[in-house]
Amino acid sequence: MKEIMRDVDVCIGNEEDAECCLGLKPEATDVFTNKLNIEGYKAVFEKIRQEYGCQYVGCTLRESYSASDNGWSVLCYDGKEFCHSRHYDIRLVDRGGGGASFAAGFIYGLLHQWPLQTVAEFAGAASALKHTIYGGFNLVSLEEVYELAGGDASGRVQR
């Protein structure tokens, strides 16, 4: 994996990917006890940028409270800004596609040249919503992602 990393502009993964593929582990983080050291992730992101030249690095943060309930947020980094999205407590319907929905939202925001915090909020909201839908596809609308990313987590029906 390390050999192809020099050709990567946008690096997306999680702490397990960083450790298994690149030998980098966020200091003082234990995903099995939900102890996440955000500064440890930033140090890993900085190493990835320095060593491999990636322009952007992003990852998901899952806190597994139970098989049905998780905490969810995302991190994005561009070498200048290190952004942490808002945190969502989600009741899982299907975990499949959560990471892919984050990646899609991250790339979508970058292509639209949004500020990095806006990218993080959009990608975090898209992936959080995906967890509430059965199947491998994120079947929510852009408007629903914008609403959640903007802070409307009321759950009220929007017409």
C-alpha positions as YAML, in Angstrom:
chain: A
units: angstrom
residues:
- id: 1
  name: MET
  ca: [0.00, 0.00, 0.00]
- id: 2
  name: LYS
  ca: [2.80, 2.41, 0.86]
- id: 3
  name: GLU
  ca: [4.11, 2.23, -2.72]
- id: 4
  name: ILE
  ca: [0.91, 3.59, -4.26]
- id: 5
  name: MET
  ca: [0.28, 6.23, -1.58]
- id: 6
  name: ARG
  ca: [2.47, 8.76, -3.42]
- id: 7
  name: ASP
  ca: [-0.18, 8.79, -6.17]
- id: 8
  name: VAL
  ca: [-3.05, 9.53, -3.76]
- id: 9
  name: ASP
  ca: [-4.44, 13.07, -3.55]
- id: 10
  name: VAL
  ca: [-7.39, 12.35, -1.23]
- id: 11
  name: CYS
  ca: [-6.71, 9.75, 1.45]
- id: 12
  name: ILE
  ca: [-9.86, 8.34, 3.08]
- id: 13
  name: GLY
  ca: [-9.91, 5.58, 5.68]
- id: 14
  name: ASN
  ca: [-10.11, 4.98, 9.40]
- id: 15
  name: GLU
  ca: [-7.70, 4.24, 12.22]
- id: 16
  name: GLU
  ca: [-7.59, 0.52, 11.38]
- id: 17
  name: ASP
  ca: [-6.67, 1.29, 7.77]
- id: 18
  name: ALA
  ca: [-3.91, 3.66, 8.87]
- id: 19
  name: GLU
  ca: [-2.47, 1.10, 11.24]
- id: 20
  name: CYS
  ca: [-2.77, -1.99, 9.04]
- id: 21
  name: CYS
  ca: [-1.69, -0.37, 5.77]
- id: 22
  name: LEU
  ca: [0.68, 2.40, 6.85]
- id: 23
  name: GLY
  ca: [1.79, 1.41, 10.35]
- id: 24
  name: LEU
  ca: [0.35, 4.63, 11.83]
- id: 25
  name: LYS
  ca: [-1.82, 4.56, 14.94]
- id: 26
  name: PRO
  ca: [-3.46, 7.52, 16.70]
- id: 27
  name: GLU
  ca: [-1.82, 7.84, 20.10]
- id: 28
  name: ALA
  ca: [-4.00, 7.16, 23.15]
- id: 29
  name: THR
  ca: [-6.88, 5.83, 21.03]
- id: 30
  name: ASP
  ca: [-8.72, 2.58, 21.76]
- id: 31
  name: VAL
  ca: [-11.72, 2.01, 19.50]
- id: 32
  name: PHE
  ca: [-12.85, -0.98, 21.59]
- id: 33
  name: THR
  ca: [-13.45, 1.24, 24.62]
- id: 34
  name: ASN
  ca: [-14.53, 4.28, 22.57]
- id: 35
  name: LYS
  ca: [-11.50, 6.26, 23.76]
- id: 36
  name: LEU
  ca: [-10.74, 8.51, 20.79]
- id: 37
  name: ASN
  ca: [-7.87, 10.98, 21.03]
- id: 38
  name: ILE
  ca: [-8.63, 13.53, 18.32]
- id: 39
  name: GLU
  ca: [-5.14, 15.08, 18.53]
- id: 40
  name: GLY
  ca: [-3.69, 11.61, 17.88]
- id: 41
  name: TYR
  ca: [-5.66, 11.47, 14.64]
- id: 42
  name: LYS
  ca: [-4.32, 14.89, 13.66]
- id: 43
  name: ALA
  ca: [-0.75, 13.64, 14.17]
- id: 44
  name: VAL
  ca: [-1.47, 10.62, 11.94]
- id: 45
  name: PHE
  ca: [-3.00, 12.88, 9.28]
- id: 46
  name: GLU
  ca: [0.06, 15.15, 9.36]
- id: 47
  name: LYS
  ca: [2.38, 12.14, 8.93]
- id: 48
  name: ILE
  ca: [0.33, 10.91, 5.97]
- id: 49
  name: ARG
  ca: [0.52, 14.34, 4.31]
- id: 50
  name: GLN
  ca: [4.25, 14.72, 4.99]
- id: 51
  name: GLU
  ca: [5.30, 11.22, 4.04]
- id: 52
  name: TYR
  ca: [3.03, 10.65, 1.04]
- id: 53
  name: GLY
  ca: [2.05, 14.13, -0.14]
- id: 54
  name: CYS
  ca: [-1.73, 13.63, 0.06]
- id: 55
  name: GLN
  ca: [-3.57, 16.94, -0.27]
- id: 56
  name: TYR
  ca: [-6.51, 15.88, 1.89]
- id: 57
  name: VAL
  ca: [-6.98, 13.25, 4.59]
- id: 58
  name: GLY
  ca: [-10.32, 12.23, 6.06]
- id: 59
  name: CYS
  ca: [-11.70, 9.53, 8.32]
- id: 60
  name: THR
  ca: [-14.79, 8.43, 10.16]
- id: 61
  name: LEU
  ca: [-15.01, 8.07, 13.93]
- id: 62
  name: ARG
  ca: [-17.32, 5.34, 15.17]
- id: 63
  name: GLU
  ca: [-18.16, 4.89, 18.83]
- id: 64
  name: SER
  ca: [-19.90, 1.55, 19.31]
- id: 65
  name: TYR
  ca: [-22.20, 1.81, 22.31]
- id: 66
  name: SER
  ca: [-23.99, -1.38, 21.28]
- id: 67
  name: ALA
  ca: [-24.73, -3.35, 18.11]
- id: 68
  name: SER
  ca: [-27.66, -1.00, 17.51]
- id: 69
  name: ASP
  ca: [-26.44, 2.37, 18.75]
- id: 70
  name: ASN
  ca: [-23.32, 4.24, 17.65]
- id: 71
  name: GLY
  ca: [-21.76, 7.64, 17.97]
- id: 72
  name: TRP
  ca: [-20.57, 9.05, 14.64]
- id: 73
  name: SER
  ca: [-18.47, 11.96, 13.47]
- id: 74
  name: VAL
  ca: [-15.76, 12.62, 10.89]
- id: 75
  name: LEU
  ca: [-12.39, 14.34, 10.61]
- id: 76
  name: CYS
  ca: [-10.95, 16.20, 7.62]
- id: 77
  name: TYR
  ca: [-7.51, 17.73, 7.16]
- id: 78
  name: ASP
  ca: [-5.85, 19.74, 4.40]
- id: 79
  name: GLY
  ca: [-2.52, 20.63, 6.00]
- id: 80
  name: LYS
  ca: [-3.86, 23.94, 7.32]
- id: 81
  name: GLU
  ca: [-7.25, 23.16, 8.81]
- id: 82
  name: PHE
  ca: [-8.14, 20.14, 10.94]
- id: 83
  name: CYS
  ca: [-11.92, 19.86, 11.12]
- id: 84
  name: HIS
  ca: [-14.14, 17.69, 13.30]
- id: 85
  name: SER
  ca: [-17.81, 17.43, 12.33]
- id: 86
  name: ARG
  ca: [-20.65, 17.57, 14.81]
- id: 87
  name: HIS
  ca: [-21.30, 14.31, 16.65]
- id: 88
  name: TYR
  ca: [-24.35, 12.17, 15.92]
- id: 89
  name: ASP
  ca: [-25.89, 9.49, 18.10]
- id: 90
  name: ILE
  ca: [-27.48, 7.13, 15.62]
- id: 91
  name: ARG
  ca: [-29.75, 4.11, 15.85]
- id: 92
  name: LEU
  ca: [-28.37, 1.75, 13.22]
- id: 93
  name: VAL
  ca: [-30.54, 0.23, 10.54]
- id: 94
  name: ASP
  ca: [-27.59, -0.87, 8.37]
- id: 95
  name: ARG
  ca: [-23.89, -0.05, 8.82]
- id: 96
  name: GLY
  ca: [-23.09, -0.99, 5.24]
- id: 97
  name: GLY
  ca: [-22.26, 2.03, 3.12]
- id: 98
  name: GLY
  ca: [-21.47, 4.43, 5.97]
- id: 99
  name: GLY
  ca: [-17.82, 4.80, 4.97]
- id: 100
  name: ALA
  ca: [-18.63, 5.02, 1.28]
- id: 101
  name: SER
  ca: [-21.22, 7.72, 2.01]
- id: 102
  name: PHE
  ca: [-18.59, 9.65, 3.96]
- id: 103
  name: ALA
  ca: [-16.14, 9.34, 1.05]
- id: 104
  name: ALA
  ca: [-18.78, 10.48, -1.45]
- id: 105
  name: GLY
  ca: [-19.75, 13.46, 0.72]
- id: 106
  name: PHE
  ca: [-16.10, 14.37, 1.30]
- id: 107
  name: ILE
  ca: [-15.27, 14.32, -2.41]
- id: 108
  name: TYR
  ca: [-18.53, 16.13, -3.29]
- id: 109
  name: GLY
  ca: [-17.63, 18.97, -0.93]
- id: 110
  name: LEU
  ca: [-14.06, 19.17, -2.20]
- id: 111
  name: LEU
  ca: [-15.27, 19.31, -5.81]
- id: 112
  name: HIS
  ca: [-17.57, 22.19, -4.86]
- id: 113
  name: GLN
  ca: [-14.58, 23.90, -3.22]
- id: 114
  name: TRP
  ca: [-16.41, 24.43, 0.06]
- id: 115
  name: PRO
  ca: [-14.58, 25.48, 3.22]
- id: 116
  name: LEU
  ca: [-13.18, 22.37, 4.89]
- id: 117
  name: GLN
  ca: [-15.49, 22.59, 7.93]
- id: 118
  name: THR
  ca: [-18.48, 22.67, 5.57]
- id: 119
  name: VAL
  ca: [-17.07, 19.60, 3.79]
- id: 120
  name: ALA
  ca: [-16.75, 17.80, 7.14]
- id: 121
  name: GLU
  ca: [-20.31, 18.69, 8.17]
- id: 122
  name: PHE
  ca: [-21.76, 17.59, 4.83]
- id: 123
  name: ALA
  ca: [-19.80, 14.32, 4.69]
- id: 124
  name: GLY
  ca: [-20.59, 13.55, 8.33]
- id: 125
  name: ALA
  ca: [-24.30, 14.20, 7.82]
- id: 126
  name: ALA
  ca: [-24.44, 12.11, 4.62]
- id: 127
  name: SER
  ca: [-22.79, 9.15, 6.30]
- id: 128
  name: ALA
  ca: [-24.83, 9.46, 9.51]
- id: 129
  name: LEU
  ca: [-28.05, 9.43, 7.47]
- id: 130
  name: LYS
  ca: [-26.91, 6.38, 5.50]
- id: 131
  name: HIS
  ca: [-26.77, 4.37, 8.74]
- id: 132
  name: THR
  ca: [-30.54, 4.86, 9.09]
- id: 133
  name: ILE
  ca: [-31.36, 3.26, 5.72]
- id: 134
  name: TYR
  ca: [-31.35, -0.43, 4.86]
- id: 135
  name: GLY
  ca: [-29.14, -1.49, 1.96]
- id: 136
  name: GLY
  ca: [-25.85, -0.42, 0.48]
- id: 137
  name: PHE
  ca: [-26.96, 2.84, -1.13]
- id: 138
  name: ASN
  ca: [-27.49, 6.22, 0.47]
- id: 139
  name: LEU
  ca: [-31.03, 6.98, -0.68]
- id: 140
  name: VAL
  ca: [-31.41, 10.38, 1.00]
- id: 141
  name: SER
  ca: [-31.78, 13.59, -0.96]
- id: 142
  name: LEU
  ca: [-29.25, 16.40, -1.09]
- id: 143
  name: GLU
  ca: [-31.76, 18.58, 0.74]
- id: 144
  name: GLU
  ca: [-31.93, 16.09, 3.62]
- id: 145
  name: VAL
  ca: [-28.13, 16.07, 3.89]
- id: 146
  name: TYR
  ca: [-28.01, 19.89, 3.79]
- id: 147
  name: GLU
  ca: [-30.65, 20.09, 6.55]
- id: 148
  name: LEU
  ca: [-28.79, 17.73, 8.87]
- id: 149
  name: ALA
  ca: [-25.40, 19.24, 8.04]
- id: 150
  name: GLY
  ca: [-26.86, 22.64, 8.90]
- id: 151
  name: GLY
  ca: [-27.79, 21.45, 12.36]
- id: 152
  name: ASP
  ca: [-31.43, 20.37, 11.99]
- id: 153
  name: ALA
  ca: [-31.44, 17.01, 13.76]
- id: 154
  name: SER
  ca: [-34.96, 17.45, 15.09]
- id: 155
  name: GLY
  ca: [-36.35, 14.49, 13.16]
- id: 156
  name: ARG
  ca: [-39.46, 16.48, 12.30]
- id: 157
  name: VAL
  ca: [-41.11, 15.77, 8.97]
- id: 158
  name: GLN
  ca: [-40.12, 18.39, 6.39]
- id: 159
  name: ARG
  ca: [-42.66, 19.16, 3.64]
...
